[in-house]
Amino acid sequence: MNQAPSSVGPRWTTQPYHRQWLTETARALLASFAVTVNPEGGFFGLDEAGAPLTGANDDRANQLQATARMVYCYALGHFLGHPGAGAIVDHGMDCLWRMHRDPTHGGYYWRVGETGPEDPSKQAYGHAFVLLAAASAKTVGHPDADRLLADVTEVLLARFWEAERGATSEEYTADWKALAAPYRGQNSNMHLTEALMAAFEATGEKRYIEMAVSIAELIIHKVAAANGWRVIEHFSGSWEVERDYKGSQIFRPAGTTPGHWLEWSRLLIQLWIATGRQQAWMPEAAAALFRNAVGKGWDGAKGGFFYTLDWSDKPLMGDKLWWPLCEGIGAAVFLGANSRDGEFFEHWYRRIWDFVGGFVIEGATGRWIPQLGADNRISTTLFTGRPDIYHALQACLIPLLPAEGSLLRELSAVI
């Protein structure tokens, strides 16, 4: 079914079979990533078979955002009643404080090994996820949550936050020296928005939600709106748009990234609700971003979202990654539940899951294939193995809960 039908019938999210399928898929993710725990500290990466990588083969181990995401995801698992999830939260919290935290200069190293930092840079992207981990830990009542939350908040405010812009700077050396070519990026700010909302829900402190609003106003209300509802990824140190930025394909790819348009569309609805549904521009922007993403970023012939587009909206990198699909699912749920256009978003909810079920989730193993080429065949130019639980787990859990607050808030409310 390639075209939206006149009536799609009852929402899948209300159907017992679909809800059971989502629950079972989430359970499988939590079970498969539990083996990443490294008894010596931190977490391993996983190969295609789901076995832990070790030594030189493991180039993903103990990146800051990955460690923090494990805390977040297994905090969700703890709420769900997944056995062993609490121990993984404990393990991740210990890794963040004992291994990632810099006791001399403050802040958190980007990547660590068993003997110390392997990449000691201080990156806003990683610190955003430390804040999310801290908020997660506080929500589940972890005894070290307040310590981590206070520490990372202080670092963000003192080292990264640019009050005159209402957004965060990007990256520094271990001793907080500025880089030769200053860069500002929306990706770190987007994830900081997510983390700030979680921190607000966990603490009730208004500064967190005020910071989230200021980021959204800059990145979306000002810049994306002025650029045809394309989320601009890259900026100079003075926040000038850099359309010719080349960057790196994983964290800072050239062009625009439709997956981030989808991610922002969900976050904007969540932010709109968190601020009392007062700012009408937020749901309007969320809908525009979603429609733009499915209109320009979806491969109408073969399905899936192109990873990046050029400035004439043509595929720049035509590969399809798993995470934009996950973000599309979450966005469709939030927009469908909070707009009058429910059938449109239900159609896209089903259409994206159909692609995920047909091409991304490997039937024999349950592995989420992280990268497909433009022809929808497995590709490994960017990702190999099983690189992430964060996006996939959220795609499974968001449809099961009210589309209002974060998963943390909604799970804590029903337990």
N, C-alpha and C positions, 0 to 999 in steps of 0.2 A: 504494500500500500504506500505509494510514493506521494500521493496528494492527500491533503487533509480532508477527511470525509465530513459530510454535513453534520453527522452526529457520531461521536466515538463511543457512546455508551458509558457505563459506570467507570469511574477512574480505577485504574489498576491498583492504586494504593489502598483502595477499599476492599479489594478482592482477597479472600483468605489464602488462595494458592499463591498469589504474587507476594503477599506479605511473608508467607512461609519461605518462599524461594529467597527473598531478600535476607531473611534471618539466617537461613542455612549458608548463604554465600558469605555473609559477615562472619559467621562462626568459623567457616573454613579459612578466611583470611587471618583471623586472630590465632587460630591454631597453627597455621603455616609459618607465621612470622615470629612465633614464640621461640623458635629454634635459633633466632639470630642472637640471643643473649650470649655474650662472651663471659665466661666465669671469671676471667682475669680483669674484666672491666669493659664497659661499652658494649657495642653490638657488631656482629658480623653482617656482611652483605650475603645475599643468596644467589646461587646459580640457577640455571633454568629448571633443574630438577627440584629445587627448594632446599638444597643442602647448603650449609654455611660455607662461605668462602674464607680462606685463611691466607695469611702471608702476602706475598707479592701479587696474588691473584685478586686480592680484595681492595680495590681502589675506591670503594664507597664507605668503608668502615669508619664509624665515629666522626662523620661530618656533623657539625653542630645541629643543623636543621633535622637530620635524620635521628639523632639521639633525642631531641626534644619532641619530635613527632611520635616516637615510640611511647614517651610518657603520656602524651595526649591520647593516642589511640588506645592504650591499655587502661587509661583512666575511663574511657568510654566502655571498654570491655569489663572493667570492674563494676560499673553501674549495671551492665547487662547481666552480671553474674557469671562471667566467663572464668572458670577456675584457673588460678595462677596469674591472672591479670594484675592483681595487686603487687605481687612480687616483682613483676616487670616494671611497674611504676617505681617501686623502691630502687631497683637496679638503675633505671634511667636517671632518677633524681640524684643518686650517688655519683653517677658518671658526670652529670652536668656540674655538680659542685666540686668534686674531687679532681676530675680530669680536665674538663673544659674551662673551668673558671681560672682566670689569671690572678693569683694572689698578690702579685707585685704591682701591676699596672691597672688592674680592674678589667672587667669585661670578660668575654668568653672567646676562646680560641676557635677558629673555624674547623680545624681538624686535629685530632689527637691520636696518639698511639699509646701503647702500654708504658713507654718510657718517657712520654712527654709530648709537647705539641709538635705536629708534623707540618701544619700550616698555621702559624700563630696570628694571622691577620684577624682583625675585628670587623665583622660584616653585619650591617643592619639586617639583612635577610635572616641570618642565623639568630640574631638577638630577638627578632620578632617571634621566632618559634620558641625561644627560651621563655618569653613572656607568656605564650600560649601554654607551654608546659607548666609554668608556675600557677597560672589560673586554673588549669586542669587539676593539678595536685591540690590546690586549695579547695576546689569544689568537692573532691573526694575525701577531704579531711586529712591530707598527709601532714605529718608533724613538721616537715621541713619546708612546707609550702610558703609560709610567710617570709622566711629567710630568703628564699630564692626570689620571690615576688618583689620584695623591697630592694634587693640588690640589683636585679635586672632593670627595674623601673628607674632607679637612680642612674644607672649607666645610660639608659636610653635618653633620659632628660639631660644629663650633663654632657654626653659625648656625641649623640646623634641628632637630637631634636633641634630643628631650626625654626624657632618660634616666629621669625619674621616671614617665613614661607608657610608655616603650618604643616610641615612635613619633615621627613627624616633625611639626613645625609646618608652616605652609602658605605664607605670602607676606609679603614685606617690600618697602619702598621700596628704591631703588637704594643708599642709604646705610644700609640695615638698620634703619630705623625701623619699629616695629610699626604695623599698620593700626588705624584707629579701632574697627573692629568685628572683633575677632579671630575667625578661622575655622579649624577643623580638618577635613580631609577624608580619606576613605578612599581615593579614587582615587590621589592622590599616594603614599600609603603602600603601596597595592597594587603600583604600578609600581616603587616603591623596593624592595619585596620581590623582584620579578623581577630588578632590577639587582644587588641585594646577593648573590643566589645566583650570578649570572654573575661578579661580582667574586670571590666565594669560590672558584669553579671556576678562575678565572684565576690566583689568587694563593695559594690555600690558607690565607689568613688567617681565623682563626676568628671574629674580631669581625664580619665581614660576615654570616656565617650566624647568629650569635647575634642580631644586629639583625633579620634576617629572621624568625626564630622569634618574637621579642618582638612584632613587628608583627602576625603571624598570630594570636598568642595574644590580643591585644587586639581586633582587628577581627573575627575569626571565632570563636575559642574562647569569648570572653567576650560580645561584643556580638551577633554574628549568631545564635549559639546561643540567646541569650535573647530573640530576636525572630523565632522561627519559621523560622530559617535564611534570613532576608532580610538581605542585606548592607546595613548602614546607611551611607548616603553622607555625611551632613553632621552636624557637631558644632560646639558652641560652643568658644570658646577654652579652656574648662576641661574639654573632652571630654564635655559633656552632649549627648545625642542631640537633634537639632533636626529634628523631623518636619515642621515648617511652613516649612522653608527653601525659598525660591523659586529663587535662583541664576540661572544662565545655562543654556540648553538644551544646549549642546555639552559644556562641561567640568564643569558643576555643575548638572545638571537636578534639578528637584523630584522628590520621591517616591523610589522605588527603581528600580534598573537591572538587570534580569535578566542582561544581558550580563556584568556584573561578577560575578554569582554563578557564571557559567560560567568566567570568567577565573580567579577564585579557586580553583575546583575543580581546574583543571589545576595551578596554582601550588602548591597544598597537596600534591598527589601528588609533585610535583618536590621540594618541601621535605622531605617525609617520607622520600624516598629519600636526599636529600643529608645528612640527619641520622641515617642508619643504620637507618631503618625502626623507630625506637624509640617514636614517639609515636602510639599507636593512634587518638587522636582525629582526626588529620589525614585519613587515608583515609575515616573515617566521616563527617567534616564535608564532605569533597569530594563524596562520593556524595549526601549530603543536599542540598547546594547544587545539584548538577546536576539531581537529580530535582525539586527545587522549581522550578528555572528552566524545565524542559520542561513541568512540570505547570501552572504559573501564567503563565509568560511566553510560551509558544508559542501562536500563533493556530491553534486546532484546526480552524477552518473554512477559512482561506485560506493558512496556513503562515507561517513567519517568526516572529521574536521581537519582541514589542512593545518599543519603546524604553524606556518607563518605566511603572511601575505605581503606583497609589495605595496607601494603607495597608489597603484592603480587597481588594487584589490585582486590581483592575480596571484596564484600560489607562488610563493618564493621558495618555500620548502614544502613539497607536496606530501610528505610523509604524514601519517596519522598516528598520534600518540594516545595512550590510554587516558591521560589525565584531563584533556579538554572534554572528552566524552563524559567523564565523571562529573566535571563541573557543569556541563550542560544538563545532566540529570538533576542535580541539586537546584539549578536555576529554574528549570521547568517546574519543579515542585513548588518552590517559593512563589514564583510568578503565577502559577495556576491557582494557588490557594489564596492569592491576594490581589486578583484582578478580575475583571468581568470577561476576560478572554480565555476562560478555562479550557475550552475545547482545543484551541490552538496550542496551548502549552501541553495539554494531555497528549495530543498528536505527536509533538516533538519528544515528550517523555518516552512514549512507546517506541518511536522511531530510533532514538538513541540507544535504548536498551536492546532493541532488535539487532542493531549493529554490534553492540558489545557482546551479546549472546552468540552472534554468528561468527564474529571474527576475533574478538579480544579474549574472551574466557575460553581457555583450552579445555575441551570436553573431558579428555582422559585424565588430566592432572589438576584441573581447576586453576591453573596458572593464568594470571592476567598478563597477556602478551603486551609489553610496554610500547612497542613500535611496529607499525606496519608501513610498508612502502606505498607509493601512490597507487600501486596495483593491488593493495590490500594483502600482500604477502609479507611474511615476517622479515623485518629488517633489523640490523644491529649496529647501525652507524652511530647512534647516540646512546642507546640503552641495551643492556643485556641482562640476562637473569631475571630476577624479580626485584626491581629497584625500589618499590614503595608500597606501603599499606595505607597511607594517609588518604589519598584521593579515593581509592577504591572503597575503603571502609565507609567513608562519608557518603558515597553514592548509594551504598546499601542501607545506611541508617537514616539518612535525611527523609526518605519517603515514608518511613515508619512512624514518624513523630510529627507533632504540629509544626507547621512552617512559620515559626515566629522567632524564637531565639536560637542560640547556638545549640548544638547537640548536647553539650555539657548541661546547659540550663534545662533543656527539655527532658533529658534522661533523669536528672536530679529531681525534677518535678513529679515524675511518675513513679519513682522508686519508693 
